[in-house]
Amino acid sequence: MIEETADVLIAGGAVVGSSVAAHLAALGYRGRIVVVEPDPTFARAATALSASGIRRQFSNPLNVAISAYGLAQIRARGLAFHENGYLHLAASAAGEAELRRRHATQAAGGAEVALLDPAALRTRFPSLATADLRLGALGLSGEGWFDNMGLLAAYRAEARAGGVATVRDAVAGLALRGGRVVGATLAGGGRIACGVFVDAAGGRGADLAAMAGLALPVERRKRTVFAFAAAAPPRESLPLTIDPSGVWFRPEGARFIAGGAPDPDPEVAPDDFEPRHEEWETLVWPALAARVPAFEALKLTGVWAGHYDMNTLDANAVVGPHPEVANFHFANGFSGHGLQQAPAIGRGLAELIATGAYRTLDLSPLGYARIAAGRPFTEAAVI
């Protein structure tokens, strides 16, 4: 049975929407909270299809702090966490300078990151080819990959325990009156009146904003992930490594996964999850073989594709209310960082809705005002 009214209506029940709902419940919010989610299996959600990483190696100090909150949430819930770190590699003077700039920001935010010269990289990671490298930045703690679906399951369970209702459907339209969202029509034909609307729809986020007449510079970008086995794998435990080419790889049990951003990188349709198989030969494998000689002999074991909800203005999340449609709250444009940022974003939006202010972290720099002004709040460390 479809709920008819909601004090807070959240479109999107994956990790971001579920985090908002769970944090509202934890704050003791007394209104009715309803989450609308079309697929309870989350088979095509970015939550499920991501590489499940968390890192503190960002260029923007707010994102460094956001990840610290996420890390605390992961540890508090006892989720499986492979704390192998992230290793960013630079092969040019400009790349080295950028890593050093980011390191200063990260250190100021309390992140434990070591800068390693080529000799130190060879000592710590003998499987890497280092002749062309100038510097590496390695997260020594608080970075790695974790149980993505475990975090989602925890938030969903906490939301249910707090009385949050879930409707299996999709938002198909929004009704506005007096500069406010007053309700949503559903693809199945129902309607839910609401007091507050939260757009946590991932790749469909810009589509929902458009239903309210709002422009959001967020596009769906496809990322293909390749799983492979090495005939003679490296003996050392490797971090998630980002090659200067932009290709990344990390262990996954006894095997590995890898991917990279294609060029060109066009927007894709909401139902386009067909892997770009050609990227293996043209983009990923050449970089793997050049960086790790042991990866010259590989066997592909799997491939899948997921979507980034890419903020084309500054590759940073858009969070909080629209300045004119004040009860429409954004939680969009995470540009590949949504899983690790979901804890802090959910907490912040819940505080804003329940109390009228951010309390744990000030997320106001991520607000829509910068979008309207065309004023980037940039995140440069996008993988």
ABEGO torsion letter per residue (X at the ends): XBBABBABBBBEABAAAAAAAAAAAAAGBABBBBBBBABAAGAABAAAABAGBBBABBABAAAAAAAAAAAAAAAAAGBBBBBAEBBBBBABAAAAAAAAAAAAAAAAAGBBBBBBBAAAAAAABAABBAAABABBBBBABGBEBBBAAAAAAAAAAAAAAAGBBBBBBBBABBBBBGGBBAEBBBAAGBBBBBABBBBAAEAAAAAAAAAAGBBBBBBBBBBBBBBBBBABBBABBBBBBBBAAGBBBBBBEABBBBBBBBOBBBBBBAABABBBAAAAAAAAAAAAAAABAAAABBBBABBBBBBBBBBAAAGBBBBEBBAABAABBBBBGAGGAAAAAAAAAAAAAAAAAAAGBBAABBAAAABAAAAAAGBBBBBABBX
